[in-house]
Amino acid sequence: MQAWAFISSVAVVVLLFALEQAVAQQQQALRIVKGKKVTLRADAQHALSYIWFHNGESMNGEHESRIVVTEGGTYNVVALGEGCNSESSDPIEIIVDPLAEDVHVDLEIRNLPDRANALISQEFNYQLVVLNNSEVAADELLITFKLPRQLTYLGETQGMNTDLQYNPGRKELIWKLPRLGAKESATRWIKVRGEFSGQAMTTAQVRSRQQDIDPTNNEDQATVNIITLFVPNVITPNGDGKNDTFEIIGLDAFKRNKLIVFNRFGNEVYKSIDYRNDWSGENLNEGTYFYYLEIEDWTGTVHRDKGHVLLMRRIANF
C-alpha cells in the first residue's frame, strides 16, 4: 500500500489539438463542436492501468491513460496500482453543442475613456467598442467591464439598453450581445464618477461562443488619473524651496486655465491665460490677495473658483 501512495488521487486533463478545438472551456466543463473529438488524459504517476467512466458507467476497453471522446456526458477515471487504487477523479463534463459551427472568430475590445485625468466628484465617460474582425458572425458575445474602487458606475450615457447589467458588489458591468455580424461593431457609452484620488484602471474583456483565433485583443485596460484640485491659501516666496510659488495641484489635468490676482483694493496685480504655477508675488507687498481661477476640462466644461491667498515672505520662528 505504501509503495502506491503516489496514486492516492488522479486528475483528468483535457488535451486540445489543432483539428480538435473546443468552442469554449470553463473549469470542469468543455463545450465542443458536434462531430469533433477531444482527448482526455489521466494525470497519475506509477499507475498500472485505468478504469474510465462515462456517466457513471465503466467504459469497456478503455484502460490507457488517454482516451478520445466524441460523446457528451460526464467523464471520470480511477487509476489502478499494485494493491492500491486511487480515488475517483473529479468529473469533467463534455458538452456537444449541436448549434455550434466549426469556425473561428477574431473579436476585439476597445476601452476608451474620454480623458486622461479627472477631478474627484467629476463625471466622465468610457466608450466600449467591440469589433468582429472576422469573415463570419460571432454568437453569444459576453463583454465585461470591471471598475476599480476609485470609480462609481452611474449608468449609460446614451439610451437605455437591456443588454447591460451592473453588479455593484463586484463592480462589474456585463454586456450581452446575441450576435455580431462579420466586420461589424457595437458601442456602448458608460458614465462614471471619480470618488478617490489615484490611478483608476478599468478592464474590458470580450468572448463569444466560437473560439477566438487572436486572444491578444480580447482584453483592453485603460487608466485615468483621479486627482484633487488643491489651491493653497498661503505662499512664502523666501527662496527656501517651500511654498515659494502659488502652486495649484492638479492644474495640469485641464485643457485651459486663467488666473487673475487682485490686491485688497480690487486692483489687478497679476493675470495669466495659461498659468504655469509660477506666480510668486514678485515686487508685491506682504498681505492678503484675492484670486479668480477659471479652468476648462477636456469636455469643454468650465469650472470657476475664487478665494484668497496670504503672501508672506518672513516666517515667524517659535
N, C-alpha and C positions, 0 to 999 in steps of 0.2 A: 504493500500500500504506500509506504513512504517513497518508494522509487518513482511512483507515478503522481506525486503531488503536483507536478508541473501541469497536469491537465485537469485540475480541480475545477477549472472554468474554461469556457470556449466562447469565442465571439464569431459572428458572421460578418464578413467583409464583402462589399459589393464591388465587383470589377466591371468597369465600363470600357469598351473598345470602340475604335473609330467608327465601325459599321454597326455598332450595337448601342448607340447612345440612348439615354433615357430622356424624357421630356423634362422632368423636374424631380429633385430629390430633397426630401425633408426628413432629417433624422432617421427614424426606423421605417419610413415608408418611401417607396420608389415608384414613380409613375412612368410607364414605358408605352411606346407606340405599339399598337396591335400588329402582330406578325414579326416583331423584333424579339431579341433574346438578351438575357443578361446573365452574367456569371457570378455565382456566389462562392465564396471561399471560407472554409473553416479555419480560424486563426488559433491553432493549438500546437504545442510542441510535444514531440515524443509519442504522438498517438499512433496506434497500430491500424485503426480503421475508424469509420464513422457511420452513424445512422442518421439519415436526413429525414425530416418530417415535413409533410405538406398538409396544412390544415389539420394538424394533429395526427395524421396517419403516416406510418413509416413508408418510405419510398423504396420499393424493391429494386435491387440492382444498383443503388446509389450509395457507395461506401468509400468514395475517394474524398479528398479534401476540397475538391471543386466540383460543382455541378452547374449545368447550363439549364436555365428555365425560361419558358415562354408563357406559362400559365400564371394567372393572377392567384393570389391567396397568401397565406401566412407560412413562412418557412423558418425552421429552426433545426439545430443539429446537436448530437451528442457525440463526444469523442470517446473511443474505446481504448483502454490500455490493458496491460497485463495485470489482471487482478484489481483494476481500478478504472472507473469510468467518470467522465466529467458530468457535471450538472447540465441540464438543457440550456442552450444558449438563449439570449434574448431574441425574441422573434423579429423578423423583418417582413414587412408587408409589400408585396409586389402588386401594383395596380395596373391592369391593362386598360388603357383609355381607348375605346373604340372610335372616339371622335377626333383623336389627335392625328396630325399628319406628320409624316417623316420629313419635316422641314426644319430649317434653322432660320432664325431672325437675327437682326442686328439693331437692338434698341439703344437709344442714347438719352440720357437725362441731363438737363442743364438747370443749375441752381443759381439764379441771378438776382442779387439784392440791388435795389435802386440807388444805393450809396455805400461808401466805404466806411463812413463814420456817422454816428447818430448820438444825439443827446439822451440822457436819462429822461424818461417820460415822453419822448418823442415817438410818434408813429411813423412807420415806413413800410415798404412793400418788398416782397420777393416775387419774382416771376419763375414759375416752374414750367419747363418746356420738356415734353417727351417727344422724341422723334423716332420714327421707324425708317431706318436707312436701308432696309432690305427690299427685295423684289416681291415679297409675299406679305400677306396680312398677319398681324400678331393678335393673339386672343388672350382674354383674361389677364389684362395688364394690372399689376399691383404696384403703385407708386407710394413710397413712404417718405415723409419729410419730418425729421427729428429736430426739435428746438432745444437749445441749451437753457440753463437757468436764468440767463440774462434777459431772455425774451418772453413775452406773453403773447399768445395767439389771440387775435381779435376777430378773425373771420376772413371772408373773401372780400377782395377789393371791387371786383366786378361781378355782379349777379350772384345767384344762389344756386349751386349745383348739388344735386342729391348724391352725386358720386364722391363727395368729400365727407369724411367723418374725422372728428378730432377726439383723441383720448387724452384728457387733461392729466391723468395720473402718470402716463408715460411721456407726456409732452410730445405726442406723435400724431401727425396728420396722415390719414390714409386716403388715397385717391384710387378708385377702381374704374377701369375702362374695359368694357366688354370686348372691344375690338378696335384696332388701329390699322388702317389700310396701308398698303405698300407706299413708301415715300411720303406718308402723311405725318402730321404733327398735331399736338394738342397742348393747350396752355391754360394754366390757372394762375391767378394773382392772389397772393396771400398777404394779409395785413397783420403786422406785429407791433409791439411797443417795447422799447428798451426799459428794463427795470433796474439793472445793476451794472455798474461800470465793469469794463473788462472786454476781452475778445469773445464775441458771440459767434460760435461756429455751428452752422447748420449742415445737416447731411441729407441729401436726397438720393433715393435708390429706386430702381425700376427692375421688374422682372415680368415674365409672361409665361403662359402655359408651354410655349415652344422653347427649345433650348437656344440660348444666345451664343453666337459664334465669337463675339468680342466682349467679354465681361469687363474689360478695362473702362468702358464708357457707361457702365450701368450705375455708377455712383459719382456724385459731384458734391464737393464741400465748398462752402463759402464762409468767409469771416468778415464780420462788421465790428468795428470798434465802438463800444458803448462808452461814452465819455460824459464827464461832469464839467459844465462850463463854470469856471471859478473866476470871479472878478475880485481882486484884492481891494481892501479899504485903507491900506497903508503902504507907502513906498518910502524907502530910506536910501536915497542916492548919495551914499558917502564913500563909495569905492571899495566896500568890503566884500562885494560879490553876493550879497544877500539883499533881496528886495530892492535892487538898485534901479529897476525899471518897473513900469506899470504892466506887469505880465498877466495876461488873461489866458488862463489854462484852458485848452480846448478850442481856441480861436481858429487854429489851422484846419479844423474839421469843416469849415464853412466856405462857401463859394465866394462870398463877398462880405466886406465889413466896412463900417465907417465909425470913427471915433471923434468926438468933439469934447474938449475940456473947457470949462468956464471957471473964472475966479468968483469970489463971493459977491462981487458987484454985478455979475452976469455978463462980463466981458469974455469973449472967446480968446483963449490963450494958446490953444493947440487944436489942430484938425488934421486928420489923416483919412483918406479914402480907402487905403489898403494898409491898415495898421499892422505893424510887424513886432509888436511888444517891445518897442524901443523908446517910449517916452519916459524921460527921467526928470521932468520938471526943470530942465536947464534954464538958468537965468531967471527963475521964479523964486519968490519968497516962500518960506515955510508957511504952512497953513492948510486950510481945508479948501479943496477944489471939487467941482461937480462935473460929472461926465454924462454923456449921452452915447450909448452904443447901439448900433444897428447892424445886424448880421443877417445874411441870406443863405439858406441851406440849398442843397442841390435839387430840391423840388421847386424852388422859387419862392418858398415861404419866407417871409421876413419876420425876424424876431427883434424886439426892441427892449433895451434895459437902460435904466438910469439910476444914479446913486452918487455917492461922494467918496473921495479918497483923501487921506491926510498925507501931505508932503512934509517929511521930517528928516532933516539931514543929521542932526545931532541926536544920539540915543542916550538917554539918561542911564547912569550906572547906579545899580542898587547894591 
